[in-house]
């Protein structure tokens, strides 16, 4: 996420981070490089120039040149200014209606239908809501079918009317259906449209006027950079939307949209999409994003994701097994599943301070634990419970059954034994070390 921008900003601030002489000249040179990095990331030139001017003004005003740690103070000023540029504080969504109505808008191909499902899943699992998805895209072939597939995947009901061709009527009927069936949130998925298509823009304006949603969200593909910002402005002029959703932030995004969209349309980014899975949705926190852009990681988000997967009862059972030397591969498999539920592996590594920089040229896919799982699944129940019973002939059978080599089976057994010993030594505090061991085992 923002790897290129992070790398360029790190290089720009490198001189000031060191212990060399800090002068007004090299501060100006550094900020020139910062501005160049922002422009390369597709941030609007005026926005980038205003940004560096504000940082310079604050730097000179806070006596950065005579500070004991001028480099650190300068990085903090850049971080604070980035945070403000992206909106300052996180902004939630309005769920006050009965039902709450959320209208999704955006360009064709921006990921609107998929994100409608992610948002429904988020509201269902995190906010204990009973959402209803409403299919109002009457133009794109199979759009209704796609929303039904998404709804089935997350077990959320979808309202559609294949015979009706008026999106306003479908939206109104969907809300009426929600009221009659106990749904307290309605997410209206509309057709993608171009800002220059006057008829389509008029149509969504009419839908908006007819249903008076609590939230109107503009979904934009973050990989389109500055074009995304310009499109957001055109949509905002028509809809006066409440917030922005940035999708595909897990791709090779340049970051310009995330950094400058708030300053152009004066509307907050509310959520971001960080992967293909239905769980790959995050509330947008400007401060945390600024930390990640500057290579500082995002430990708070990492801890929050870990806590979401934490089960106190399971943790107590696991602790007892560790104490009695009964921790086996079935238990280990459960731990892997919990880590996988936390999200994309490269994204998780990027949340650890310093790790993002080390991992930037390493591709980690979502199947990072695939060969480990295959080896474990090739073991018998007895072997998983008692790994010490796995002799040479069993290793050969397990390797063959899992499509791996005996060497890989040996490596897993060795690392598993090391981890088991470490966990017993540490007892309650082994979780962090365990994750480190699991990362080495990929």
Secondary structure as UniProt FT lines:
FT   HELIX           3..17
FT   HELIX           24..40
FT   TURN            41..42
FT   HELIX           45..61
FT   TURN            62..63
FT   HELIX           64..66
FT   TURN            68..69
FT   HELIX           70..85
FT   TURN            86..87
FT   TURN            98..99
FT   STRAND          100..106
FT   TURN            108..109
FT   HELIX           112..125
FT   STRAND          131..136
FT   TURN            141..142
FT   HELIX           143..154
FT   STRAND          158..159
FT   TURN            162..163
FT   HELIX           167..180
FT   TURN            181..182
FT   STRAND          185..190
FT   TURN            195..196
FT   HELIX           198..211
FT   STRAND          215..221
FT   HELIX           222..224
FT   HELIX           226..239
FT   STRAND          243..247
FT   TURN            249..250
FT   HELIX           256..265
FT   STRAND          269..273
FT   TURN            278..279
FT   STRAND          281..283
FT   HELIX           286..293
FT   TURN            294..295
FT   HELIX           299..309
FT   HELIX           312..323
FT   TURN            324..325
FT   HELIX           329..341
FT   HELIX           345..350
FT   TURN            353..354
FT   HELIX           355..358
FT   TURN            359..361
FT   TURN            366..369
FT   HELIX           370..377
FT   HELIX           381..385
FT   HELIX           387..389
FT   HELIX           392..402
FT   HELIX           406..426
FT   HELIX           427..429
FT   HELIX           431..440
//
